[in-house]
């Protein structure tokens, strides 16, 4: 599971990126096998002015073979924003796991997410179609 942290309009440094990454890794470790990538956007919506709920954390998780899941949370400080968004993502992933388990139970088997065809298979298919066109 790869975690990418993007910081917007906040004095961000490597320590902040490492803290956000470590927080997500710790709290979402249970879903590491399900996810390929997590992208985090942390921002201050009012730039450097103070205001209520102006810190925002958006998390986008990409499960293997499934559509991306996105959640966001606004709070007064950065820690609360990251904690809130992380908790929302944990709930969303728990819901997704429940749906996948229910589908597996209904089908009588657990289906792995669809994998994208490999380049070799695509090339083989392309060459076969080219051959058919040349014969015609």
C-alpha positions as CSV (number, residue, x, y, z in Angstrom):
1,X,0.0,0.0,0.0
2,X,1.6,3.2,-1.2
3,X,0.7,6.5,0.6
4,X,1.2,9.8,-1.1
5,X,0.7,13.0,1.0
6,X,0.0,16.3,-0.7
7,X,0.1,19.5,1.3
8,X,-1.6,22.7,0.1
9,X,-1.3,26.2,1.7
10,X,0.2,24.8,4.8
11,X,3.8,25.1,5.9
12,X,4.5,21.5,5.3
13,X,7.7,19.6,5.8
14,X,8.9,16.1,5.8
15,X,7.9,15.6,9.4
16,X,4.3,16.5,8.7
17,X,4.2,14.2,5.7
18,X,5.8,11.4,7.8
19,X,3.2,11.9,10.6
20,X,0.2,11.8,8.2
21,X,1.7,8.7,6.4
22,X,2.4,6.9,9.7
23,X,-1.1,7.8,11.1
24,X,-2.8,6.3,8.0
25,X,-0.5,3.3,7.9
26,X,-1.3,2.5,11.5
27,X,-5.0,2.9,11.4
28,X,-5.7,1.4,7.9
29,X,-3.2,-1.5,8.2
30,X,-6.0,-4.0,8.3
31,X,-6.9,-3.1,4.7
32,X,-3.3,-3.1,3.3
33,X,-4.0,-6.2,1.2
34,X,-7.1,-4.6,-0.3
35,X,-5.5,-1.3,-1.3
36,X,-2.9,-0.4,-3.9
37,X,-2.6,3.3,-3.1
38,X,-3.8,6.0,-0.8
39,X,-3.6,9.7,-1.7
40,X,-4.0,12.3,1.0
41,X,-4.6,16.0,0.4
42,X,-4.1,18.3,3.5
43,X,-5.0,21.9,3.1
44,X,-5.8,25.2,4.9
45,X,-8.9,26.5,3.1
46,X,-8.6,30.1,4.3
47,X,-4.8,30.2,3.6
48,X,-3.2,31.9,6.6
49,X,-6.3,33.5,8.1
50,X,-7.8,31.9,11.1
51,X,-11.4,30.6,11.0
52,X,-13.5,27.7,12.2
53,X,-13.1,24.4,10.4
54,X,-10.6,25.7,7.9
55,X,-8.2,22.7,7.9
56,X,-9.3,20.0,5.5
57,X,-8.0,16.5,4.9
58,X,-9.2,14.5,1.9
59,X,-8.2,10.8,1.5
60,X,-8.7,8.8,-1.6
61,X,-8.1,5.1,-1.4
62,X,-7.8,2.8,-4.4
63,X,-8.9,-0.8,-3.8
64,X,-7.5,-3.4,-6.2
65,X,-9.8,-3.8,-9.2
66,X,-12.5,-1.5,-7.7
67,X,-13.5,2.2,-8.0
68,X,-11.6,4.7,-5.8
69,X,-13.2,5.7,-2.4
70,X,-12.9,9.4,-1.3
71,X,-13.7,11.0,2.0
72,X,-12.9,14.4,3.5
73,X,-13.1,16.0,6.9
74,X,-12.9,19.7,8.0
75,X,-11.8,20.7,11.5
76,X,-10.3,23.5,13.5
77,X,-6.8,22.0,13.5
78,X,-4.8,19.7,11.3
79,X,-4.7,16.7,13.7
80,X,-8.5,16.6,14.0
81,X,-8.9,16.9,10.3
82,X,-6.6,13.9,9.6
83,X,-8.1,11.9,12.4
84,X,-11.7,12.6,11.2
85,X,-10.9,11.7,7.6
86,X,-9.0,8.6,8.6
87,X,-11.9,7.4,10.7
88,X,-14.4,8.1,7.8
89,X,-12.1,6.1,5.5
90,X,-11.9,3.2,8.0
91,X,-15.7,3.1,8.1
92,X,-15.9,3.3,4.2
93,X,-13.4,0.4,3.9
94,X,-15.3,-1.6,6.5
95,X,-18.5,-1.1,4.5
96,X,-16.8,-2.2,1.3
97,X,-15.4,-5.3,3.0
98,X,-18.9,-6.2,4.2
99,X,-20.3,-5.8,0.7
100,X,-17.5,-8.0,-0.8
101,X,-18.1,-10.6,1.9
102,X,-21.8,-10.6,1.3
103,X,-21.3,-11.0,-2.4
104,X,-18.9,-13.9,-1.8
105,X,-21.5,-15.6,0.5
106,X,-24.3,-15.1,-2.0
107,X,-22.1,-16.6,-4.8
108,X,-20.8,-19.3,-2.7
109,X,-17.2,-18.3,-3.4
110,X,-14.9,-15.4,-2.9
111,X,-14.1,-13.6,-6.1
112,X,-10.9,-11.6,-6.3
113,X,-11.2,-8.2,-7.9
114,X,-10.8,-8.2,-11.6
115,X,-7.2,-7.8,-12.7
116,X,-6.3,-5.7,-15.7
117,X,-5.1,-7.8,-18.6
118,X,-1.4,-7.9,-19.0
119,X,0.4,-6.1,-21.8
120,X,1.3,-9.5,-23.3
121,X,-2.3,-10.5,-23.6
122,X,-3.3,-7.2,-25.1
123,X,-0.5,-7.5,-27.6
124,X,-1.5,-11.1,-28.5
125,X,-5.1,-10.0,-29.0
126,X,-4.0,-7.1,-31.1
127,X,-1.8,-9.2,-33.3
128,X,-4.6,-11.8,-33.8
129,X,-7.0,-9.0,-35.0
130,X,-4.3,-7.6,-37.3
131,X,-4.0,-11.1,-38.8
132,X,-7.7,-11.4,-39.4
133,X,-7.8,-8.0,-41.1
134,X,-4.9,-8.9,-43.4
135,X,-6.7,-12.2,-44.4
136,X,-9.9,-10.3,-45.4
